[in-house]
């Protein structure tokens, strides 16, 4: 009885605390830091305008805006924090550029600079920098440098650690460090143990599934696929056929990538409604278990992934939509790697890398081919069509690079048009009672305008465009809005 009374008292205490919190938040101005308003403080609108420039990657304009606010409001404690976040943003973008060009020593130094500078409520930048550092050491490789960075990362609680732990669980698994993968996923699951929101619950299921997969892949581990059964049962009741199939197929894909086809087949056999095969019942047939050989034909890995990605689709359009969502989730978007150019879609899936948008579009088309659907990868380029000095919007808009000549400090050079964070948008098309276009980073569509679907794709990911030379913004060059579809 004593234990029950203690538990009941605790529940009453939590209930009272919740009521008090709700009442306090219902008061005007509740939940705001009293330091955020008053004489000598920038207005919310002024700060939002400057922060919006950072989100749009107009970093020079943002720097000028924050400098102006700092002069006008020298006692506003928030402005130095935003200036530091802007500096961190520049460093993190530079680190991404450096690592994608194989300049690992410079990447390490840049990320360590972010870690050293980020304090207080800049933990988001510090967490991201530490995750990127560990990913760098896996890629380099310098595995002996991982442990101290991981220990520092794990000691910083909060949502930033949770998101970073999920990402690291994936990175460790991709590089065969299954024990570390399990540790990272379990850390994220511990952080989300009291999750209530839909997004946190989805992340919790991914973390627990990732930990269960890592457990059965760890050499010498006695864990079995029953651990994955427990995760599926926790998040899907027996009537949720599609949900159960999705979790089993996701786990099977991860296991296949780790070259454990026997365990993957056990998981596919547990997935309701999914076509499956078993080596024990296959007769005198050869099972092919690699992404690569032979040629472009089917293998267990290719079919297993493609069938899982398109599971539940009843039309060409539905299969395309599900493939778009699948490649956006795995292998997922992770920036450009020059070595991608030497690999076909299936070879790329064996690298453990995340891909840029056009690589993901090519992978989606390869997967659709496995289930009998013809897909075509395409690129939508930023466009100045419809603006002064350029032609009107037409059927060819967004189908080639837009360039313009500028003069700066006595030199003449050509610049190209880009939009925040990207050179272009990779997507793919299928034919189903007309053209259907789908993006992959992020997943989106269908875009169905038979003449202007390239422009529709661009408008789905960008509104503002600007001129760059070698990825540095052309000073004082006007920004170009993405034109409307005629």
Buried (B, 14 or more C-beta within 10 A) or exposed (E): EEEEEEEEEEEEEEEEEEEEEEEEEEEEEEEEEEEBEEEEBBEEEBBEBBBEBBEBBBBEBBBEBBEBBBEEBEEBEBBEBBBBBBBBBBBBBBBBBBBBEEBBEBBBEBBBBBBEBBEEEBBBBBBBBBBBBBBBBBBBEEEEBBEEBBEBBBEBEEBBBBBBBBBBBBBBBBBBBBBBBBBBBBBBBEBBEEBEEEEBEEBBBBBBBBBBBBBBBBEEBEBEBEBBBEBBEEBBEEEBEEBBBBBBBBBBBBBBBBEBBEBBBBBBBBBEEBEBBEEEEEEEEEEBBBBBEEEEEEBBBBBBBBBBBBBEBEEBBEBBBBBBBBBBBBBBBBBBBEEBEEBBBBBBBBBBBBBBBBBBBBBBBBBBBBBEBEBBBBBBBBBBBBBEEBEEBBEEBBBEEBEBEBEEEEEEEEBBBBBBEBBBBBBBBBBBEEBBBBBBBEBBBBBBBEBBBBBBBBBBBBEBBBBBBEEEBBEEBEBBEBBEBE
